[in-house]
Amino acid sequence: MNTDTATDTMVIDLSIILCTYRREELLGKALASIRAQTLPAGVTLTVVVADNSDDGSAAGAVAAANDASPFEVRYVEAHPANISVARNAGIRATASPVIAFIDDDEELAPGWLAAVAAGLREHPHDVFFGGVDPSFETPDRVTPAIHTLFSRQIEAPCGQDVVALGKRSERVITVATCNSIFRRATTLSDEEPFNPRFGHAGGEDLDLFCRLQARGRRFGWLPAARVSEFVPASRCDPGYLRRRLFAGGQVYAEAVAGNSASPVAVRWWLRAKALVQLGLLALRYPLVRRKGPAAEADFRYRWAGVLGKLSLGRLYPVYREADAPKRAAP
């Protein structure tokens, strides 16, 4: 890692947390992308790998990274397998006042660390989000909805305010933990910032962001802090995507209602709204069919998401399907 000779008055102690689950090759690439960053003056860096597998599968990749790294790479076991458990374990493993999350299938673009440091120094926001550029293993299978699902790309200046909830015109991005930067004191002070209830279905990050927004915390956009994300062929499978979006609808409704002043009333209001959305979608279906297979596939993904909002069942464990009994989803 190179060292920038410029000086700055604000010292930044940053930890990057990677939660991983049996993806050692991708984890190695993510760690290599961090090593390739230029370290700005006044910035100290630690990397924490929270291994969510039961067999310690990431230990070797972390040991190899430590051998080649100018900064410390800490290895933390996080049990049981649950993404919220892993995120919380990573937070506990460091005392850094600034914490970033990237996924184990993401690689930092050149200049990411410099952009993060500049954003923290220039803007007052409590949480920042950078861009996500997907790299699809099977680009021929990508529909507009699939590209949107795995992307975070907007034309907005550095420091643009974004929100977790609000009018459609205000939600310029979908907030998520991948490629995010937190000021710890104002955002991660709860005993368990990420709720394990969401740990198999996803949505633990949306739940946190809804809670933070209710507390008056501000979110900002960092256009130069970009990552690329590898999307394997399996994640473009229509069945997987329908299950994922069904779970996404469930967790959206649970997170929004759970962080409201009247959770039960809001949850039933969201179900009523979902019924109206299904009716409107049904009216559009004949037109969608005439637009071709890609449009029809995207329609089915949206349908699954709305059904998730309507659901009365338990959260669908889409992120641990290999470890949990299969349950039917649209």
C-alpha positions in Angstrom: 0.0 0.0 0.0 1.3 3.4 -0.9 1.2 6.5 1.4 -0.1 9.8 0.3 2.2 12.7 1.3 -0.5 15.3 1.6 -1.5 16.4 5.1 -4.9 16.9 6.6 -6.1 18.0 10.0 -8.7 15.3 10.6 -7.4 11.9 11.7 -9.5 9.0 10.5 -9.3 5.6 12.2 -11.2 3.3 9.8 -12.1 -0.4 10.0 -13.4 -2.2 6.9 -15.6 -5.2 7.9 -16.1 -8.1 5.5 -18.7 -10.7 6.4 -18.0 -14.0 4.6 -19.6 -17.4 4.2 -17.7 -20.0 2.2 -16.4 -17.8 -0.6 -12.7 -17.9 0.0 -11.6 -17.1 -3.6 -13.8 -14.0 -3.8 -12.7 -13.0 -0.3 -9.1 -13.1 -1.4 -9.9 -10.8 -4.3 -11.7 -8.4 -2.0 -8.8 -8.3 0.4 -6.3 -7.8 -2.5 -8.4 -4.8 -3.7 -8.0 -3.2 -0.3 -4.3 -3.8 -0.3 -4.1 -2.0 -3.6 -5.5 1.3 -2.2 -3.4 4.3 -1.6 -3.6 5.2 2.1 -4.3 9.0 2.5 -2.4 11.0 5.1 -4.1 10.9 8.5 -5.9 7.6 7.9 -5.3 4.4 9.7 -6.8 1.2 8.5 -7.8 -2.2 9.9 -9.7 -4.9 8.2 -11.9 -7.3 10.1 -13.1 -10.6 8.4 -16.2 -12.1 10.2 -16.4 -15.7 9.2 -20.0 -16.9 9.4 -19.2 -20.5 8.4 -19.2 -23.3 10.9 -15.9 -24.8 9.7 -13.7 -21.6 9.7 -13.4 -21.7 6.0 -12.0 -18.2 5.7 -9.1 -18.6 8.1 -6.6 -19.5 5.4 -7.5 -16.6 3.2 -7.1 -14.2 6.1 -3.7 -15.7 7.1 -2.5 -15.3 3.5 -3.7 -11.7 3.4 -1.9 -10.9 6.7 1.3 -12.3 5.2 1.1 -9.8 2.3 -0.6 -6.9 4.0 0.8 -3.6 5.4 -2.2 -3.3 7.7 -3.8 -5.7 10.2 -6.4 -8.2 9.0 -8.3 -9.6 12.0 -10.1 -12.9 11.8 -13.3 -13.3 13.8 -15.5 -16.4 14.1 -19.2 -15.5 14.0 -21.7 -18.2 15.0 -24.4 -19.2 14.2 -24.7 -18.7 10.5 -26.7 -15.5 10.4 -25.6 -12.3 8.6 -26.7 -10.1 11.5 -24.6 -12.2 13.9 -21.6 -11.7 11.5 -22.0 -8.0 11.2 -22.4 -7.5 15.0 -19.3 -9.7 15.6 -17.3 -7.6 13.2 -18.4 -4.4 15.0 -17.4 -5.8 18.4 -14.0 -6.8 17.0 -12.9 -3.2 16.5 -12.9 0.1 18.4 -12.5 2.3 15.2 -14.8 5.3 15.2 -15.4 4.9 11.5 -16.6 1.5 10.1 -17.2 0.5 6.5 -18.9 -2.6 5.2 -18.1 -4.2 1.9 -19.3 -7.7 0.8 -17.0 -10.6 0.2 -17.9 -10.6 -3.5 -17.0 -7.0 -4.0 -13.7 -5.3 -5.0 -12.8 -1.7 -4.2 -12.2 0.5 -7.2 -9.0 2.6 -7.3 -9.3 5.7 -5.2 -12.1 4.3 -3.0 -10.2 5.0 0.3 -9.3 8.5 -0.8 -12.9 9.2 -1.7 -14.1 7.9 1.7 -11.6 10.0 3.6 -12.6 13.1 1.6 -16.3 12.5 2.2 -15.8 12.1 5.9 -13.8 15.3 6.1 -16.0 17.4 3.9 -19.6 16.3 4.8 -21.5 15.9 8.1 -23.5 12.8 7.3 -23.7 9.9 9.7 -23.7 7.2 7.0 -22.4 7.3 3.4 -23.1 5.0 0.5 -20.9 4.5 -2.6 -21.7 3.1 -6.0 -21.9 -0.6 -6.9 -21.1 -1.8 -10.4 -22.2 -5.4 -11.1 -20.0 -7.8 -13.0 -22.3 -10.5 -14.3 -21.0 -14.0 -15.0 -23.9 -14.5 -17.5 -24.7 -11.0 -18.9 -26.9 -12.5 -21.5 -29.4 -13.4 -18.8 -29.6 -9.9 -17.3 -32.9 -8.0 -17.6 -33.4 -4.4 -16.5 -34.8 -5.5 -13.2 -31.8 -7.8 -12.5 -29.4 -5.0 -13.3 -31.2 -2.6 -11.0 -31.2 -5.2 -8.2 -27.5 -5.6 -8.2 -26.5 -2.0 -9.0 -26.2 1.3 -7.1 -25.7 4.0 -9.7 -27.1 7.5 -9.7 -26.0 10.9 -11.1 -25.7 13.0 -8.0 -23.0 15.2 -6.4 -20.9 14.1 -3.5 -22.8 14.7 -0.3 -26.3 14.4 -1.9 -28.8 13.5 0.9 -30.5 10.1 0.5 -33.1 8.4 2.6 -34.2 4.9 3.6 -37.9 5.8 3.6 -39.8 8.7 2.0 -41.5 9.7 -1.1 -40.5 7.9 -4.3 -38.8 11.1 -5.5 -36.6 11.2 -2.4 -35.4 7.5 -2.5 -32.8 8.0 -5.2 -31.0 4.8 -4.2 -31.9 1.6 -2.3 -29.9 1.8 0.9 -28.0 -1.3 1.8 -24.9 -2.2 3.8 -22.8 -3.2 0.8 -20.2 -0.4 0.3 -21.4 1.7 3.2 -19.5 3.9 5.7 -20.7 4.6 9.3 -19.7 7.1 11.9 -19.9 4.7 14.8 -20.8 7.0 17.6 -24.1 8.1 16.0 -25.1 4.9 14.2 -23.8 1.7 15.8 -24.2 2.3 19.5 -27.0 -0.3 20.1 -26.0 -3.5 21.7 -27.0 -5.4 18.5 -27.2 -2.8 15.7 -28.2 -5.6 13.2 -31.3 -7.6 14.3 -30.7 -11.4 14.1 -34.4 -11.8 13.2 -33.5 -10.7 9.7 -30.3 -12.7 9.4 -31.5 -15.4 7.1 -33.8 -13.4 4.9 -31.8 -10.2 4.5 -33.2 -6.8 5.4 -31.1 -6.4 8.6 -29.5 -3.3 7.0 -32.8 -1.8 6.0 -34.1 -2.3 9.5 -31.1 -0.5 10.9 -31.4 2.4 8.4 -35.1 2.8 9.2 -34.2 3.0 12.8 -31.4 5.5 12.2 -33.6 7.7 10.0 -36.3 7.7 12.7 -33.5 9.0 15.1 -32.7 11.9 12.7 -29.5 10.5 11.3 -28.4 11.7 7.8 -27.3 9.6 4.9 -25.1 10.9 2.1 -23.9 9.8 -1.4 -20.2 9.3 -2.3 -20.0 8.9 -6.1 -16.2 8.3 -6.2 -16.2 5.5 -3.6 -17.2 2.7 -6.0 -17.0 -1.1 -5.8 -17.5 -3.8 -8.4 -19.6 -6.8 -7.4 -19.4 -10.3 -8.9 -22.8 -11.7 -9.7 -22.7 -15.5 -10.4 -25.0 -17.2 -12.8 -27.0 -18.7 -9.9 -28.1 -15.3 -8.8 -29.6 -14.6 -12.2 -31.8 -17.8 -12.0 -35.5 -16.8 -12.2 -36.5 -19.1 -9.4 -33.8 -17.7 -7.1 -34.7 -14.1 -8.0 -38.4 -14.6 -7.3 -37.6 -16.1 -3.9 -35.2 -13.3 -3.1 -37.6 -10.6 -4.1 -40.4 -12.3 -2.2 -38.2 -12.3 0.9 -37.3 -8.7 0.1 -41.0 -7.7 0.2 -41.4 -9.4 3.5 -38.4 -7.7 5.2 -39.3 -4.3 3.7 -42.8 -4.6 5.3 -41.4 -5.9 8.6 -38.6 -3.2 8.8 -40.9 -0.3 7.9 -43.7 -1.4 10.3 -41.3 -2.4 13.1 -39.7 1.0 13.2 -43.0 2.9 13.1 -45.0 4.3 16.0 -47.8 1.8 15.4 -46.2 -1.4 14.1 -49.4 -3.5 13.8 -51.5 -0.8 12.2 -48.7 0.0 9.7 -48.1 -3.7 8.9 -51.8 -4.1 8.0 -51.8 -0.9 6.0 -48.8 -2.2 4.0 -50.7 -5.4 3.3 -53.8 -3.4 2.1 -51.5 -1.3 -0.1 -50.0 -4.5 -1.5 -53.4 -5.8 -2.5 -54.0 -2.7 -4.5 -50.6 -3.0 -6.1 -51.4 -6.6 -7.1 -54.6 -5.5 -8.7 -52.9 -2.8 -10.8 -50.1 -5.2 -11.8 -52.7 -7.8 -12.9 -54.3 -5.2 -15.2 -51.0 -4.5 -16.8 -50.1 -8.1 -17.4 -51.6 -8.4 -20.9 -49.5 -5.5 -22.1 -46.4 -6.8 -20.5 -46.7 -10.2 -22.3 -46.6 -8.4 -25.6 -43.2 -6.8 -24.7 -41.4 -10.1 -24.7 -39.8 -12.6 -22.3 -37.5 -10.1 -20.5 -40.4 -7.8 -19.6 -42.5 -10.8 -18.5 -39.7 -12.1 -16.3 -39.3 -8.6 -14.7 -43.0 -8.5 -14.1 -42.9 -11.8 -12.2 -40.0 -10.5 -10.0 -42.1 -7.4 -9.1 -45.1 -9.6 -8.5 -43.1 -11.7 -6.1 -41.9 -8.6 -4.2 -45.5 -7.4 -3.7 -46.6 -10.8 -2.6 -43.9 -10.7 0.0 -45.3 -7.4 1.4 -48.7 -9.2 1.6 -47.3 -12.3 3.3 -48.6 -13.6 6.7 -45.8 -16.2 7.0 -42.4 -16.2 8.5 -39.5 -14.5 6.8 -38.3 -16.7 3.9 -34.6 -17.8 4.5 -33.4 -17.1 1.1 -29.7 -16.5 2.1 -29.4 -19.8 3.9 -31.4 -22.0 1.6 -28.7 -24.7 1.6 -28.9 -24.9 5.4 -32.7 -24.6 5.9 -35.8 -26.7 4.9 -37.1 -25.5 1.6 -40.4 -23.6 1.7 -42.5 -22.6 -1.2 -42.3 -19.1 -2.5 -43.7 -17.5 -5.7 
